[in-house]
């Protein structure tokens, strides 16, 4: 009997007709290739958005933060000849420079890269703690050990495999296509380049390294990846250490760790990870109606408190970051009194203020409905999905394509006269207008932003997601068979 397919009038929805034809290998490869390079907006724009998870706003926040990193790096790189960092990364009015792009709040969109990275760290502390804390609440200590052991095994691979792949391809492109870039020095041969890349990476990715350059010259922007791994170890260790503690003891220990890392020693990134863990703990306790009685005192003022924390977060997130000299902070308009809050342990004052900014931001978003809705919007959710790849590829795109397009529109550097002289001022555009919004900068974005987003999506499918699956497979391969 032939298969029966009901119409949409019968079922209320279209039924997918499954073909019995077996596709050839060539057809399957072609379909995979098309799916790989096809942008999401061509396939998902009309599809209903899937049901969001409780923490979907964190995905959107991570994606939006990655966009801020992209935007800030492009502003600074394009205007390097003009020393734009002395303006964008200093306070409004410092050294008699008054630009709207440096005003509190507005400056986040032009120099919010460091703020965005600290938000990454707080989000990571939150996300890494979610499942283990749920197991602690349930008293599932055997499963807790399995979960943390699996996560720790996979973490280095999950963070570093995409870095290996993207920097290897970037480095290889120099020699394969004879591409000039100003971002780092090229070796005389591919063999020498490969060896230099290897020696740099093995030292860069060693979690217990105590010296050397903090940068990986093949992508300076990935300096935060080893810090992500160290912060992850702090979280996994703390979760196991506090797993048998009472609720109040665990919360006090988390607060104690934050204080230790921020005020006693210069462990600013550890305090951000633990802050994420604390926020996650409090959110899960609130969901279970098990918060300490102390918090009930603030219930009536919750809206005012979290709106105030959001405003404070935006202000502190604009801390001047051009110099680590506390004298510069004291001389910055609007920061003199705040400068006295800097703890003695802080070597670079900006991380202290960014700690509070990122923690307040992550804490306030789910309690401010319009803000939570914004980060749960489809575009931000898409950015969240591709955020890691976006973070990894935006540098190579900037240094290969962006450098040339900015040179074309008039934003040239001294090195362009040697490396890409034929590109300089082919189509010079106006640099007039508010700082950061001139046509010579914005016009290249019509190409650069879509290309970067598209490559990030391709890298997510081709590198990031397979890296996650590979780490899971590698862990499964090491497991002993269950006892009989």
N, C-alpha and C positions, 0 to 999 in steps of 0.2 A: 504494500500500500504506500502511495507517495506520502512524503512528510507533509504535515499540515502546519501552516503558518497563519496565525490569526492576524487580523488587521488591527490597526491602531484603535479603531472604533470598538473592537471587541475587548481589547486588553487595556486600553488607556495608554499604551506606550508601544514603541516600535520593538519588534523582536529581531534580534540579530540572526540572520540566516547564515548558518555555518556550511561552508563548502566542503565537499568530500574530496576535492581535487588536492593532490599533494604537490606543493610548489617545488620547483627545481632548486638546486643549490644556488645557481646564479641569481634566481629571482629572490630567494631569501636574503642573499648578500646585498642585492640592490635595495630591497626594502629596508634592511638594517641601515644601510648607508644613508638613505633618504630620511629615515627616522632620526638618525644621528645628527644630521645637519639642519633639519627642519626646526625653525624657532618655535617656541611654545605658543606664541600668540597666534600662529596659523592653525593650531589644533585645539587649544584650550579656551580661547576667548569666549566661545559660545557655550561651552560645557558648564554645567552647574558646579559651583565651588563645593568640594567635599566638606563634610562636617568637620569643623575645626576642633582640635584638641584643646584641653584646658590651657595649655601654655603656648598656644599658637602665636600669641602676641610676641613672645620671645623670639620666634622664628622671624617675624616681621621686623622686630627691632634689630636683630642681627643683620638682616639684609639691608635695612636702611643705614645702619652704621657702616656697613661695607661701602655703600654708595658715598657716604661722607668721606671715607678714606680716599676713595677714587677722586672725588671732587677736590679735596685738599691737595693731594699730590699733583694733580694737573695744574692747579693754580700756582703752586710753588715752582714746579719744573718749567712751565712756560715762561715765567717771569724771573728766572734765575739771574739773568743779566742785570735785572733791575733790583736784585736782592729783596725780593718780595717778602721773604721770611721775616725781615726786620720790621715789616709793617703788619702783616697778617698775624704773626705770633706774638705781637706786643699789644698792650692795652690801648684802647681808644684814648688819644691825647698824649700818649707817651712820646717823649722827644718832640713835642709840638706837632705831632702827626694826627690829623683828624680825618678819618675815613669812615663812611657809614658801614663798610664791611667789617670794621673792628668794634662796632657797638655790641654791648652784651646781648646775647641771644642771636643776633644776626651773625656774629663772628663764628658761631658753631658751624655754619654752612660753608665757611671759607677756610677755617683752620681747626676743624673739629676732629682731625685724625687721631690725636692722642686720646681724646675723650671717647671716640668710638672704640679704640682698642681696649680701654679699661672697661667699657660696657661688654665687650667680648668676654673678658675675664670673669666678670660677675655672672654673666649668663652661663658660662661654662661651669662655674661652681654650683649654680642652681641646677642645671640639667644633669650634671654628673651625680648629684646627690638624690635626685628624685626617686629612682627605683630602690637604691639601698636604704633610704630612710623609710620607705613604705614597708620594706622587709623587716626593718628594725621595729617598727610599730607593731607588726604582726608577730614578732618573736620568731621569725623564720631565719635563725642564725646560720644554719647549714646553707640555705639558699643565698644568704647574704655573702658568705664566703665564696660561693660559686660565682656570684654576680661580680663581686669586686675583683676576684682572680681573673675572670674572663676579661673584664674591662681593662685591667692593668696590662694584661698580655697584649691586647689589641691596640692600646692607645698610641704607642710609638709608631706602629705601622700606619694607623689611621691618619696621624698627623703628618708624618714625614714622607710616605710614599707619593702623595700628590706633589710635594715640594720636589722630590727627586725627579719625577716625570716632567713637570713643567719647566724646571731649570735646565734639565738635560735637553729638552727640545729647543728651548731658547738658545742655549749655548751652541747646539749643533747647527742651528739656522745661520749663525754667523759664518761658519765655514762652508756649509752646503750651498748657500746662496750669496756668499760674499757681502754680507750685510754689515754696514758700519753702525755702531751704537756708541753713545757717549757714556753709558751707564757704568761700564767697567772696562778694564784693560783687556784686550784680546791677545791671546798667545800666538806665536808665529805659526804653529801647526795645530791641526785638530788633535793629534796625539798628545801634544803638550797641553792643550786646552782640557782634554779629558782628564789627564792626570791632575791638573790644577783644580779642576772642578771636584774631583774625588777627594783630594787631600783637604780642601776647604770644607766640604760637606761633612766628612767624617768627624772633624773637630767641632764644627758648628752644631752637629746633632748629638754630641756627647753630653748627656744630662748633667754629669758631675764636673764639667770643665770649670776651671777656676781662673783662667786667664785668656789672653788672646782677644782678637776683635769679636765684638758681639754681632757683627754683620756677616752675611753671606753675600759676597760681591756679585754673584750671579742673579740675585734678587734681594736688594737691601730691605724690601718691605717685609720679608718673612722673619725678621728678627724676633717677632712675637711667638713663633711656633715652638722653639725650645722652652720659652716661658710657659706656654700652654701646657707642655708636658710636665714641667716641674710643678705647676699649680695643680695639675691632675693628681700627681703623687701625693701632694699635701691633702687633697680632698679624700682620696682613698684611704690614706693612713688615719686621718681624723675620724672617718666613718667607722673604721674597725676599732679604733681606740675608744670611741664613745658609744659603741653599739650596746654595751651592757649597762650604760649609765641610766639614771632616772631622767625623766623629761627635763626637769629644771637643771639638773647637773649638766646635761648635754648642752642646753642652751647657754649656760654660764661658761662652759668650756669653749664654746664657739666664740662668744664675746671675748673671752680671755685671749684666744688665739689672735683675733683681730687686733686687740690692743697690743699684744706682744709684737706682731709683725709690723705694726705701723708706728708705735711709740717707743718700743724698746730697741728693736733692730730695724735695719733698712730692708724690710721684706715686703715692700708695698704691694707687689703682685700677689703674694700669698694672702694678704689681708683682703684683697678683692675676691679671690676665689672663695675664701671662707665666708665673706659677706654673702656671696651667692648661696652658699650652703645654709647659712642662717636664715636668709629670706625664704628659701625653699622649706626649711623646717617649720617656720612660722606659718607659711601658707598651708602646708599639709595639716598642721595642728588646728588651724582655723577651720579647714574643711571638715575636720572630725570633731569640731566644737570642743577642743581640748587645749585651747590657749590658756596660759597662766592668767589668773584672775586680774593681775596687774593691768592687762591690756583692756579690760572691760571699762576702765575709767575713761578711756579715750574714744569710746564708741560714738558718742554724740557729736564729737568734733572731728570725726574721721575725714569727712569731706574737706574741711578746712585744712587739716593737717597735711593730707596728701597733695592737695593743690599747692600748698606752701612749699612742700618738699620738691615738687616738680619745678617751681620757679627758682628755688635755691639751687637745684641741680643744674639748670640751664646757665645760671650765673657762674657757678663754680666751674662748670665745664669749659668756660672761656678763660680759664686762668692763663696768664701770659706764659709762654713756653719757649721763647727764643733763647733764654739764658737760664742757667741753674743758680745764678747768683742771687741770693735773697735780697741784696740791695736793689736789684732791678725791680723786684716785686714791690718793695717798699716805695719806690719812686713811681710806680704805676698808678694812675688815677683810679680810685675805687678799690684799691687793694692794700693800702697802707695798714689799716687796722687789722685786716684779715691776715696780714703777713706775720703777726705775732702769734698766730695759732700754729704755725709750722713747728712740728716736733723736732727736737735736737737730732733724732736718729735719721731724719730724712736728708739724704745727700742732694736729691733733686726735688725741690719743693713742689713741683707741679703734680707729682704722683699723689701727694697727700690730699690736695684739693680735688683731684680727679677721682680719688677713692670715694669721697663723699658724694661727688656729683653722680658717678655711675651707680652707686648703691641706692641713692635717693631716686634716681630715674627708674631703675628696675622695680623698686618698691612701689612707686606711685602709679605707674602705667595701668596695672589691672584695676586700680581704684578710681580711675578717671575715665568714664565711659567713652567719651569722644576720642580720647587718645588711644585707648585699647582698640576701638573700632578701626582707627586709622592703621594701626600696625597689623590688624587682621585682614586688611583689604587685600584683594587678589594680587596686585602688583608687588606689595611688600612681602607677601607670602612667597611669591615667585623669587624675589630677591633673596629671601631667606633660604630657599632650596639651593640656589646656586652661589650663595655668599662665599663659601670657602674657595671655590674655583674663581669667582670674581676677584677675590682678594689676591689670588695667586697670579692671574693672567693680566691684571690691569697694569702692572709694571712693564712687562715685556711689550704690551701693546703701546704703552706710552713711549717707550724708548725706541721702538722700531717705527711705528706709524705716527704717533703723536709728535715726536720730535720733528719729523719732516713736514707735517701739516702746519704746525706752529711756525716753522721757518718760512713756509709758503706765505702765510698771512702777515708776517712781519715780526713775530716773536722769535728772533734768532739768538743764538749763543755764540761765543767766541769759537767754540769747537766746530760749529757748523761750517766755518770758512775752510776748515781742513777736511772734514768728513763728508759733508753734503753741500758743497758750494753752489751747485746748480739749483738747489731747492730754495735758496734764500730770496725772499720777497718776490716770488713769482706773481703772487696776487695779494699785494699788501692791502690790508683792511684797516679801518679806523680803530684807534685805541682810545678814542674819547668816550666819555660816559662814566658812570659810577665805577669805582675800582672793582675789578672782578667780573664786570658785565659788559666789557667792550666787545665789539664785533670781531676783532682779530682773535679773541679767545673763544667766543661762543660759536662762531662758524665751524671750526674744526670739530666741535662736539656733535654736530649733525652726522658726522661719520664715526668719530671715536667712540661715543657712548653706545650706539647700536652694535658696532663691531665688538666692543669689549663684552657687552651683555651676551651676544651670540656666542663668542668664543668661550665665555664662562659656562654657558649651557652645554656646549659641546664637551668641554673639559669635565663638567659634572658627570655626563653620561659615559665618557670614555676613560676618565681617570679617577675622579673622586668616588663615585658609587662603586666601581670595581675594586677600589682600594679597600673600602669597607667590607665588601664581600670576601676579598682575599684574606683580610685579617681574621674574619670569622672562620673561614675555611682552615687557615693555619692553626687557629686555636683548637678547632675540632680534631685536627690531625694529631694533636699532642695528647689528647685525653685518653686516659686508661679506660678499658672496658668496665662496665658496672659489675660489681661483685655478684657472683651467683648465689 
